[in-house]
Amino acid sequence: MDKQTEKYLLNLVKRNYEEIAADFDLTRKKQLWPELLRLTEPVKNGDRVLDVGCGNGRLLEAFGEKKISYLGVDNSEKLIETARKNFQFSIFNFQTNPNFQFSNKIQNTRPYQNASPTESSARSGADGFWRGTFGRAKYKFQVADILQLDKLPERNFAYVFCIAVLHHLPGENLRIKALEQMKNKINKNGQIILTVWNLWKQAKFRKLIFKYGLLKLIGKNKMDWDDILFNWKNNLGQPVSRRYYHTFTKKELKKLAVRAGLKIEKLSKDKYNYYAVLTK
């Protein structure tokens, strides 16, 4: 992929999430799927957790009953603003509640308060995290790019979660760079918990894969093989924004992990996703 196309797609993804932030938030106020909850189970009291591409922050809801430090980052300013508001008003309930449902009922939560970077440092604890709490978890949300995690002062995380993010990065080199950035944030025994969409298993996406493959064969598609574009539709079914995805295979994920200097502890899939646990 040439640099111009790469830059265009990166900007497209960023613009897309700014455009759909409100609708995206509504679609992500559901229970976390069982496989993802199983991946969060090893997180224990005292762990430091980094959520890369945190979106509206819903993964934090899985940790509410654990005494952890959680940092959620995303390059979408609107989604970070949404995440802060979600936990300020306790939109999320604890996943472990058998009567789980979304509501505005106030939980045992200290409100997040907006502040400048200077003010936030003054109110954060010794480890640099916000004093905002959700249940027993201490949290912070901030704008940061997956390709520039080295700019974050926080490191030595026990777990880095990257849920449904990597398929938005165009080109193999950027995906490897993202994995390397995450690798540098975990401690020596830390784990990267990664998921990407399994687009091959869904007919509507297979059609797009073949469509863009044919366009590439005739020289009318500058994206890489197995890259697709499709429309995001709002809750009225109206297309409102253009989205970019790369279609992964298990073999490709293994190759990326190896090239990024990571070990594959676990790699599985279901109808909708691939799940990987990676270590140094």
N, C-alpha and C positions, 0 to 999 in steps of 0.2 A: 504494500500500500504506500502510495506517495505521501509526502508530508502535508501537502495541501488538503488531500482527502482526509487524512488523519485529524488535522486541525479542525476541519469542517465538522466531522463527526463528534469530536469532543465538545465543540461549541453547541452542536445540535442536542446532545444529551443534557448538557447543563441547562440550556434554554428550555428543553422539554420539561424538566422537573420544576423549573420556576413557573412554567405555564400551567402545569397540572397539579401543583402542590395541594390545593384544596380538595380536588377530586381524589387524588392519590391517598390523602389522609383518610377519607371516608372508606376507601376500599381496604385499608389496612387496620380497621378497627374490628377485627375478628380474632377468634382464638388462634394462637400460634399452632401450626400443624404439629402432630405428634412426633415426627422424626426430628424436627428442630428442637422440641422440648427435651428429647432424649439427649441431644447434643449439648444442651445447657446443663444437664444434671450434674456433671463432674465439677462444675463451679462451686467452690465452697467458701465459707466465711473467711474473710481476710484477703481474698483474691482481688487483683486489679484486672478489670475487663475493659477492652477497647472495642467499640462497635463501629466498624468502618462502613460508611454509607448507611448511617442509622435511620435515615428517612424521618418518619414522625416519632421515632423513639420507642416503638412498640416492644422491641426486644427487652428493654429495661423491665417491662412488666413481668417477665419470667423470673427476675431476680429479686422481686420485692421482699421476699421473706429471708433473703440472705444478706449478711452484713459484709457487703463488698464496696469497692470504689469503682464506679462505672463512668467511662468517658465515651460519649457518642459524638461522632463527627460526620459531616456531610458537606459537599460543596454547594448545596442548594441553601441559600440564605432563608428562603421561604419555608423550607422543610425544617430547618433548625428552629426557626421562630415558632413553627407549629408544634414541634416536639416540646419546647419550653412551655408553651401554653397548655399542651395536653397534660403535663404533669403538675403544672401550677394549679389547674382546676380538677385534678384527679379524675380525668376521663377514663383512665384504665383501672380495672380492678385486678386483684391478684389471680393469676392463672390457676393456682392451686385451689381456689374456691370452687366447690362442686356446683354452686349455683351461679357460676360466672356469667356475667352479661355486662355490656358496656352501659355506663350511665354517668351522670354528673355528680353522683353521690360522693361526698367528701370522705376520703380515706385518711389514714394516719400519715399525712404528707405535709412537709414544710414547703411553702410556695417558693417557686423559682422567681427571682427578682432580676429584671433586666438591669444591665450595668455595662459600663465601658470596660475594656480589658484592664485598665488601671484599677478601677473599683473592684472588679472581680477578684483580682489578686489579693486585695485587702481583706476580702470576706472569705477567701478560700482557706482550707486547712493546710497543714504542714506539707502534705503531699501534692498541693496545687489543685485539688478538686474543689468544686463548688460545695457550699454547705447545704445545698438543696438535698432533701432526702425523700425517698419513696419507700415506705415501709422501713426496712432496716438498711436499705441500699443508699449510699451517698452517690450523687450523680452530678454530671456536668455535660452540657451540650454546647458544641461550638462548630463554627464553619472551618473546614479543612478539606484539602483535596487528597484523594487516595494516592496520587502520584507525588505528593509532597509531605508525607507523614514525618519526614526527617525534620521538618520545621516545628513539630510539636516537642516541647521540652519533656513531656511525660514519656516514660519507657518502662522496661521491666514488667510488662504485663504477663499475667499467668495465661490469659486467653485473649486472642484477637478474633472477633467474629466479623465475617464479611459475607453477608447474606444477600444473594441476588444482585451483586454489584459487578463482578468481573466481566460478565457478558456485555456490559455497556462500554468496555474499553476497546477501541479499535486497534488492531494490529498486535501481533505476538510480542513485540518488544515492550509495548506499554503494559501488557498483562504480566510479563516477567518482572518489569520494574515495580509494579504494584505489589507483587508477591515479595519481592526483595525488601520493599519499604515495610511491609507487615512483619517480615522475618526479623528486621532490626528492632522491632518494638517488643518482641516477646523475650522473656527471660530464658535461661538455658534449658529449663524444663517446660517452657511454655508451648502452647498449641495454637494453631490457626484453624478456626472452624469456618469452612468455606462452602457455600452453595451457589450453584448456577442453574439456570433453567435447562431442562431436557426437552428442547424444542422438536427433536426428531420424533417424539412420541405423539405429537399433536398434529392432526391433519391440516389445520389451517396454517400452521407454520411450515409444514413440509412443502405446501404449495408455494409459499413465498421463497423458500430455499431454492426450489427448482426454478422459479421465475428469475431470481437474481443470478442464479447459475447460468441460465441461458443468456441473460443480458451480458454477463461477463464474457461468455464465449464469443459474442459478436462485437465485443469492444465497447459496450454501452454501460458498463458498470465498473467503476474504479475502486469499489470496495473489495475486500478479500473474499475468497471462497467461503461460503456458508455464513456470510453477513447478510442481514436483512433489514429492511425498513418497514414499519407498519404504523397505522394510525392509532393513537390513544383516543378512546371514545368516553365521553362523560356519562353521567348517570341517565341521560336522556338518549343515549345511543348516538350522539353526534360526534364526529371526528373533530378533535380540538388541537391535536399536536402530533408531530411526527416523532417516532421513536426508533432507535438503533439497537440491534441485538446481534451478537455473534453466537452461532450455534456450536456448542461444544460436543465432543465425544469423550469417552472415558480415556482413550489413548492419548488424546490431546492434553487433558488435564494432568495425566502422569508426566508427560513430556515437559509441560510448563513448570511443574513442581521441581523436577530434577534440574532444569536449567536455572531455576531460582535458588538452587542449593538447599532444597527442602526434602525431608523424608515423608513418605506417605504412610501414615499409621492406619488409615481407614479410607476406603473409597467405595461408595455404594450409590445406588440410584433407585428411583421409583418412576412413576408415570410422568411426573412433573419436574423433578429436580435431580441433580447430582449432589452428593454430599461428600466432603473430604475433610479429614483431620490431618493436619500437616505439622511437622516439628522440625527443629534445626538438625 
